[in-house]
């Protein structure tokens, strides 16, 4: 047997061992920025998220935690059902797809837990201080870390898939009359694994040593909101009392995995062995700058939010990704407009709706081996809330929320390319990508 096939089999055996646990489909998207966290965020297409006093404010605008002095405990479920399609437009060597036109239909399913409390009594000062914590875990609490970093000849979608651990913690206080500030942190995990092994060509290992660790990485979130009536006209019945503005800054974050391995195969790969180093990005959230305005009428509020998402940083991240660095991907910063409204039907029930248009951040229509697909999308949301001041069993108010969101992915063409020696012509296929996503959420909140 020649040395080249032996080395190839060794690399395949080692690679299979390293990535045997990476079976979940993840993405460059993020639960909070792609869909929304709680019902108010999902139903308003995130247009009212900067003005949501629930615990999801720790991500969108931590300052708004101070707008409702009550504490709360929230539990919720989230389900996103994807049907992402790709259809061939022909080419020199088109792929035969076993699943037909549907490229991805695996759902994302999260259990959400949140807590907000007033910490003012723990200090010696009269200034109010609020703390919020929000946690989301995939597969209804069974999967804290989900990823699959790979190349694909069929094509793969950039933004949709299962979501890794979502964790935010933050606090807020009143700065001056009508002005609140807040600071929070988004926490992601950077995992690393080191493997030392002796192996034969059948993949049987001896004298193995494996260490795995995951360290938390903190990224800042800042929020500021102003109620102009309370600030400028606190003693008058001015129209300014219904006007609020908010600003939020969310630093970029990512989840990545690093694998360092060394294999010795006696008679084929002598000591010091074959080194394999892999660093790959599991998920990415861009730097986001958001500003919004809301006006509160007697039984209705309307709001508009504009978001600047700086995806261009992802180009540098992929250059350091050993699985995707050959793709030469190009991204652009995008602006997302969001418009939402909430109607108070009576003392118990309210309805929320919203719409947003999100342009694709992916500029490239071809990416060697990786073959990423992404679309412009129209997002529509609708939700129903009910707050019971005198609920059975409980001595505190109880809030129930149901939300729905629909994503329409506009048709877009891509050219697929491969460095496989068996592929003699590039691009080997032109495809059209589109799809739709249905999102359902529900939560119960105890206010105290």
ABEGO torsion letter per residue (X at the ends): XBAAAAAAAAAAAAAAAAAAABABBBBABBAAAAAEABAAAAAAGGAAAAABABAAAAAABAAAAAABABBBBBBBBBBBBBBBBBBBAEEABBBBBAAEABABABBBBBBBBBBBBBAAAABABABBBBBBBBBBBBGGGABABBBBBBBBAAEBBAABEBBBBBBBBBBBBBABBGBBBBBBBBBBBBBBBBBBBBBBAAGBBBGBBBBBBBBBBBBBBBBBBBBAAAAABAABBBAAAABBBBBBBBBBBBBBBBBBBBBBBBGABBOAEBBBBBBBBABBBBBBBBBBBBBBBAABBBBBBBBBBBAAAAAAAAAABAAAAAAGBBBBBBBBBBBBBBBBABAABBBBBBBBBBBBABABABBBGAGBBBBBBBBBBBBBBBBBABBBGBABBBBBBBBBBBBBBBBBBBBBBBABAABABOBABBBBBBEBBBBBBBBBBBBX
